[in-house]
Amino acid sequence: MNIPYKPLLPNTEQPIIIIGASGIVKDAHLPAYEMAGFNVFGITNRTISKAHDLAKQFKIAHVFENVADAVQHAPSNAVYDITVLPDQYIEILEQLPDGAAVLIQKPMGNDLAQAREIVAVCERKKLVAAINFQLRFASFVSAARYIINEGIIGDLYDLEFKVTVNTPWELFPLIKEHPRLEILFHSVHYIDCIRSFLGNPKGVMAKTAKHPLKKLSSCRSTIILDYGEEMHVIINTNHDHHFGPKHEESYIKWEGTKGAIKAKMGLLMNYPDGMPDEFEIALANEKDGTYEWKKIELEGSWFPEAFIGTMSNLMRFKEGSDQKLLASVQDVLDTMKVVEACYISNKNGGVALDQL
């Protein structure tokens, strides 16, 4: 089966200026851009030594003292890659040139109100702005999207995300203490990915939970998205599976009227080393109608390769070769509405038995 799943690259060179020098820049942004042959023109960071370290490691020509310095010396067609925490987005966006292209790290704000403010700033400044929801562009998601769009597994009626892993939150000290940890910073990827397949749900039911031995606001969630009576869509995450790798799980499963797809997201297992991804499809045997799972080999994974997709789409949209900016701030505003609905549902709770 010939599946086109790799992102198309831009036809023009658009130099990148990275604002932020966190671990995700080192582990994903810069390796992805190196793979794609993108020109990283410069980098800046509040702790400037970190910017110098990455510039040396990845041969970045310019290190800027601050955002204003970066903007002053940027080429006119520069693309800005914001990789800091949400509290800093608006301050940085206000300093960018009107009409500039910008890729903003997820999530789009700490809550829906902040997300709306971010969209308002982008629209007022006429920024070509997208949010870095890379899972949409992971090889296994792009392959599944093609198979589904071609009708190969029929009409989709079930979409499931299942994550049972041991997540070392200590590797993410900047978000570890956040009051909205699990859904806002992790399951938001799955919410956004689901929306990229199915559009907006009618409603949401959610419960996110703490762990009795951890000082985390939340680390396990169950989210049910309402897409009508025939569609079952669920996200189940458990970041507290400390009992060895034997029963760890990390997958997306799409089921349709003619077949099914299952993608193992190996990145999240044995993190940060990860495990290999797997991509399988089940189609009916023409002779007897039985289903057989077949593995399809794909190149690339979520980290770092999917980061090529988000940046490529932004560059191609800016140059006019892509007609749609897939993770635009306007589109992602609906992802943030779903996130907010999850927290409202979590707060309100279910039906109390003592009321019956």
N, C-alpha and C positions, 0 to 999 in steps of 0.2 A: 504494500500500500504506500503510494507516494504522497506524503503529507507535507505541504509547505508550512513550516512553523517558525522559521527564523525571521527576525525582523528585517525589513528593508532599511538600508542605511541612507542617510541624506546624500544629495547630489552636490552639495556645496559644503565648504569648510566654514564652520561657525565656532570660533574659539570659545572655550568654556572658562568661566571664572567661578571657582568654588568658594563659598562662604561657609566656613566651618572645617574643622580638621579632626573630627571624632573617629572612633573605631570603624564606623560604617563607611566612612570615606576611604580609609585605608584598605578595608576588607572587600568592599563591593564597588563603590563609585569608580575609584581610580583603576583597579584592575579591569573593570568592564570597559572603561573608556580607552584603556591601552589596547585591549583586544579589538575594539572597533576602529582603532586608528584615529580617534578624536584628538583634537589639539586642546590640551588643557593649558590655557594661557597664563593663569595665575591662581593664587590661593590666598586667603586671609583667615585669621582666627583670633579670637580674643586673647588667648594664650599664644602669642606669636611664635614661640619656640616649637609648638606642635606643627604649625604651618611650615616652618623651615625644615623640620624633620621629614615631612611628607614631600616637600619640594625636592629635597635631596634624594629621597628614595625613588621617586617617580619622575625625576628630571623635569620638574616644572620650572619654567624660566623665571617667573616673577612671584615674589612674596610681597603682599601689600599690608601696610600697617593696620588698615581698617577698611570698612566698606566704602567710605567716601574716597579713599585713596585708590581703591580698586576701580571704582566707577570712573574716576578722573583719567585713569590710564588705560581703560578698556577700549578695545577696538569697537567701532560703531555697531558691528553685527554680533557682538558677544552674547553668549547665553549664560545666564546666572544660575548657579546650582546652589540653592540654600539648604544646608545640612545641619542646622541648629535645632533647638527645641522650640515648640510653638510660641512660647511667650515672646520670642524675639522676631517673629515673622514680620509683623506690621512695621516695626521700627526699620527693618532692613528693606522691605518693599517700598517704603516711602522714599528711600535714598536712591532707588534704581531709576534709570532714565525712562521717561514716558515711552511706551511702545516696545520696551525691551521684552525679550523672551526669558522666562524664568521657570525653573523646575524647583518645586518646594517639597521638602521632605514631609512624609506623612507623620502624624495625622494633621488634618487641616484645622489646627486649633485645639484647645483643651475642651471646648464644648461648642454647641451649635451657635451661640451668640458670637463667639470669637470667629467661628468659621464664616458667618455672614459678614463680619467686619473685614475679614481677609478678602472675600469676594468683592466687597464694595471698594476697597483700596485698589485692587487689580483692575476693576472696571473703570474707576475714575482715572487711573493712570494709563489706561488702554494697554496694560501688560498682556502679553501672550503667555498665560500662566497655566501650568499643569501641576498636579500633585504626583509625587513619585510612588504610585501604587504599582510596584514592579510585578506583583504576582499575576496581574493581567497578562504580562508578557513572558512569563516563564515558559520554557519549551513545552512542558506537559500541558499547560493551560492553552497555549496557542494551538497545539496539535488537537486537543479535545474540541476546541472551538471550531476548527476546520471540519472535523468529522461530524459534529453536530449540525453545523450550517449546511453541510452537504446532504443531510438527511440519512446518513449511514446507520445511525442507531435509532432512527425514527423520531417520534415526538418525545421530548424529555418530560419525565414525570417525577423524577426523584433526584435530588442533589444533596450530597452529604459531605461535610468536612468533619474529620475525626482526628484529634490530636491527643495522644496519651504519651507524654514524654517527661523527662526530668530537665526542666529549664533552669540553667544557672543564672538567676536574676542578678547575681553579684557582678556579672560581666556588663551590666547596664546600670551603673550607679546613678546616672542622671535621671532615669525614669523609675528606678526601683521604688522610690518613695512617693510616686504619684498617686493621688487619691482615686484616679480612674485607670488602673493599670491594665488589666487583662483585655477588656473589650476595646478600649481606646487605642492601645498600642499593639495588640496582637490580633484579636479576632476582627478588628477593623479591616485587615487584609482580606479576610474571607467574605465579610459583608460586601466589600467593594467588588470582589471577584464575582460573587453571586449576582450582583446588580449588573455587571458587564455581560452576563448571560441572559438574565431574566427581566431586567429593568427593576422598577421599584415595587416592593411588596405592598400589599394592602395594609398590613399591620405587623406587629412584632410582639413576641412573648419572650422574656429573658430572665435568667437568674444567674448572678455571678457570685462566687463564694470565696471566702478566705481559707487559710490553712491554720489549724490551731497552734502550730509550732513556728509560724513565720510572721514577721512584721510586714506583711504585704496587704494592700487594700483589697486585692482580689487576685486569684491565680487559677480559677476554674470557672468555666461558663457554659451554659446551655442556652442556645438561641434558636427559636423557631420563627421562621419568616413565612408569613401568610401570602401565598400566591394562588389561593382558590382551592376548591375541593379536590382537584385531581393532582395537584402538585404538592410534594412533600419536600421541604427544604429545612435542613437542620445543621447547626454548628455545635459540636461538642468538644470542649477543650479541657484538658487536665494536665497542668504543668508540674504536678507533684508526684509523679510516678517514680518513686525512688528505689524501686525493687528490681533493678537490673533490666537489661535490654530485651529479655525474652518476650515480654508482652507489650513492649512499646509499639505504638501505632502512630502513623502520620500519613493521612491520605485524603484525596478527594475522589468521590465516586459519583458518576453520572449514570443514571439508568433511563433507558428509553424503550419505546414500544418494539424496537427491532434489535436492541442490543445494549451493551453497557461498556463503560470505560472506568478504569481505576488507575489513579496516578499516586504513587508513593512519593511523598515529599521527604526525601532522605535528609535534607538539610537540618530538620528539627530534631532528628534522632541522634543521640550521642553528641549533642551540641557542645562545643562549636566545630568539632571535627566532621560531624555529619556521617550519613550513610549514602550509598548510591540510590538515585531515583529509580523508579520502575514505572513503565507505562504499558498498560495492558488493555486489550479490547476483546469483548465477547460478542460474537455474531453467530446466528443460527446456521447450522450445517444444512446445506441444501438437500441432502439425501434424507435425513431423518429428523431434522428440526431441533436436534440437541445443540447446546451451546458449548463452545470451547474457547477458553481464554488463550489469547496469543500475545506474546510480548513484542513490543515494537521498540527498537533502539532509537533513542533521541540523543542529540548532543546538547550539552549545556544544562544548567539548572537554574534555580531561583537566584542564588548568589553565586557568582556575580553577574552571570550572563543576562538575566532579566533586566538589569539596570541599563543595558544597551537599548532595550525596547522603549523604555520611557523617554530617554533622551533622544533617541532616533525619531520617535513620533513627534516630539516637540520641534526638533530641527526641520523635519520634513514638512510639518504644518506651516512653520514660519517661512520656508522657502516656496511653499505652494504645491509640493508634490504629494502631500497627504491632505485629503479634503476635510478630515475630522481630527480634532485634538481630543483623543479618547478619554484621558483623565483630566480634562479641563477643570478649573476651580468651580465652574458652574455645575458640571456634572457631579463632581465629588461633594458638592453641597448636599446632594441627596444621600450620599453615603453617610455624611455626618448627621443627617436627620434620622437615619436608621439607628446610628449609634446612640443618639440622644433618646430615641424611643426605647432602646434597650435599657438604659438607666432609669427611665421613668417606669417601665414595666417592672424592673428589679425592685424599685422603691415601693411601688404600689402593692406588689405581691399578688398571689393568686386568690381564688375564692376560699374564704374562711369557712371551715366546716361548722363552726359555732353559729354561723348565720343561716344555716339551713334547717 
